[in-house]
């Protein structure tokens, strides 16, 4: 398999030679690409001799008939940029194509991994963080930089990750790429809306970001994905089957319709627990408004799935404002789930509307694992790793006859 190794201009460029060698030892063929700035830190000759391939760095240096950046992108199986400077991250995020590497990125349809390296202040700058957020949303893998003594003489985050960590990220990416091939995955996302009248409604603060990240990750692993989404402002991932719903009742109908054909179900939506008992067909006037709104319970979709599942692997979420672990464990048992993801929604920097999440994963045997605050796309990657591991333990030789769970 062929990997394009992109090298950009910073002191960590010298480590690219080590990364190249480690990849070769795993059997990969390396196609080196360097920016002009990278050549101030390490010579093209070094990477050419190590890789056995010509270093490409100029959009206009090759006068053959083939268009080099398109040909190279189609010939490779992965694009790895190590080190990746703040400059190249900004170009990738904003779609700027003014040199060979940035143009190559826009032509690449295979997985992309970046290993950032820069000064601690550049790493922490809002612009850099936003660019990384954009790239993660697109499915770009990010190998977090290490912390320590930097070339500028300061201490902090920003130094290029160790070559062994970069290698591990590459190997894990290939391992995941087709890990869900042939599997049917059903995911719910976003809030539901329960109307009071044509103007007013009851809802919650769910943005749908976690569910959409889970859908994108599953799709990138080869799964056939159905995403049942409440109202959000998010663009759905390419290549999935999107079902838009509004209310808890509509979500229940859509989920039950697709459940029987699903292998894995991940209920990440924040479904309303209550709905108005009576919905006014006209706007309720202030003078006619009653001081009490009568509510009734909505269908407990997750519990219904837990009761009726046969071969399906069902995952639930427990968004809590306190006692996260205890509430998640109780929900796991009460709903008959295979796995539950608990998260604390009370901090401002995580959970609802945030791009970050901190979760606890608990399986049906009571084993749990807690993870630090991470971007939701990284959380999605971790969760699918966990789901796949547990799903594999439940080897199923045949599928029983399906049951209509709407009964």
Beta strands, then each sheet from edge to edge (+ up, - down):
strand 1: 2-7
strand 2: 29-34
strand 3: 78-84
strand 4: 111-116
strand 5: 141-142
strand 6: 146-149
strand 7: 155-159
strand 8: 184-189
strand 9: 194-195
strand 10: 201-202
strand 11: 224-229
strand 12: 241-244
strand 13: 264-267
strand 14: 274-276
strand 15: 295-297
strand 16: 313-320
strand 17: 339-344
strand 18: 356-357
strand 19: 359-363
strand 20: 368-370
strand 21: 374-375
sheet 1: 2+ 1+ 3+ 4+ 5+
sheet 2: 6+ 7-
sheet 3: 12+ 11+ 8+ 13+ 16+ 17+ 19- 20+
sheet 4: 9+ 10-
sheet 5: 14+ 15-
sheet 6: 18+ 21-
end
